[in-house]
Amino acid sequence: MNPAHVLLSATQFVTPRQCRYLRANGEADARAPTSSRIAASISRVRGGRSLRCAETSQPAPLHPAVSTARRMSRSINRPEISPVSMGPPTSNSTAWMVITTLPVAFALLTSWLPAPRAKIEARVYAADVTSAGPMLNAMDQPAGQAPAFIPIVTVRVPGRVNLIGDHTDYSFLPVLPIAIDRALIVQAARLDAPIVQATSERFPGSAELTRNEPYRGEPWGRYIAGVLAELETASPGTGARIHISGNLPDTGGLASSSALTTGVLAALLATWEIPFDREDLATRAVRAERHAGAERGSMNQEALVFAEPGNGLRIDFQPHERRLVPLPAGLRIVVASSGENVRGSAETRDAFNERVIGTRLAAAMLCDTIGAEFSQPPRLADVIGFPEAELLVDELPIRMAPSSVSRSTGIPLAALSGITAGSMDDRALYTVRPYARHVFGETARVDQAEAALAAGDLAAFGRILDASHRSLRDDVSCSTAALDALCVAMRQAGALGARLTGTGFGGFAVAAVEPEHVAAVIEAAEAAAGGPAFEVTASGGLSVERA
């Protein structure tokens, strides 16, 4: 039996200096809050929630046919690749009995689904290790070049649509994404040299990287470089050949960069026969993407790894919990491109990091005013449980320099930033109040959206999406004229609500639609922006198969 897998979320806290804000360097916007300090006598309540632990259980007894299949395929019985035990056949397992003209192995491997080991009460979900044949057929991918090598590992990693909760995860506040039925396929084979050669049907050109050396090549190759930085000491002297295909658009907003990073990471670990579980994979994928230059939270990676078909995935980060949110039967999800490709641009990364810094400055000032303990770096999750915090948001300065916040709160600059993917200019003025206002409002909208979905109130869910887009447009300033027009067009065509999804600055919008309006909304979206628009369904997370 595999060792117990324990989900822990620990934060180091420090005590803030109890001091008021000072005007610093004569900055016009660096004003102190007009309200007096509120005594720090209100205890922080987290609803009695504690760290969650998921312990693996004994595997269920296997059907004899499944036992045969396990002996026939090395891909099915490799616990070092996935901590998933193979369960008994489902009610659909009789399908293989009628496929008498196909090879027995194929029928066995494709006729059942494994039962997850993780208990739903622990809010840890295990995705399947699947057979490559059905996986590739289900992609419905266009014809393209086959890899110029024989792969030993195939990874399917889905895209992600965030239904609600954008620009909250890096503040350790909740999100509600789904994985979608469009995905990247990463195939890999081992090389006995410290070189990674990558070809792609999805991205231009090819990439060749030498391990532990700087990478200068195709922009998408830096995500592979980020993975190699994360695996710097793993399997020294070895490399891989990688081929990337699939039908996931790469224009931003559907987590194509995170899918690429997570898929390549899983493929290399499996190819080099390095044990990993899904918690480990998601954590390392976040670090790998930060090596590539984006100071993101872990929403994308957790959605790509832990999602389940037909469900949203509510993720809380402080304390760290996940739970499935069933989607109502009458809800359809349409996504549409704005026609603006923002994937991986340096300008977008810098704009994203600026918003991360702004929220951390806001968190530091609110913690200091309230007298709350804060993590390093400070995050708005540290104060979200204080009733007075939301009132004090409107007392924050519009903009503030990190050096001024450091002097007024006593927090060292290094602890204030915590930026690993980029740098912070300690004398520059960063937007503070509008970003914090959005985060508080979006956190409430995640709760409201989950309640609306549980009640089947699609109209309310649509209104919540509209409110989110207004906040992202007006406070976070990450929408564009094309995204605004796209959302308007989808609403006018019958969508219940629409908003940008993901980082913004272009990319995709998402709309909640009733079944009878799907075709009209897609047509209106394509007419408004000229880019692709299509319906998506909530799918399962990443899967790994060995030849």
Beta strands, then each sheet from edge to edge (+ up, - down):
strand 1: 13-14
strand 2: 153-164
strand 3: 176-191
strand 4: 195-200
strand 5: 206-210
strand 6: 239-246
strand 7: 311-317
strand 8: 320-326
strand 9: 332-337
strand 10: 374-375
strand 11: 399-400
strand 12: 430-431
strand 13: 497-500
strand 14: 508-513
strand 15: 533-536
strand 16: 538-539
strand 17: 543-546
sheet 1: 1+ 10-
sheet 2: 5+ 4- 6- 3+ 2- 17+
sheet 3: 5+ 4- 6- 3+ 16-
sheet 4: 7+ 8-
sheet 5: 13+ 14- 9+ 15-
sheet 6: 11+ 12-
end
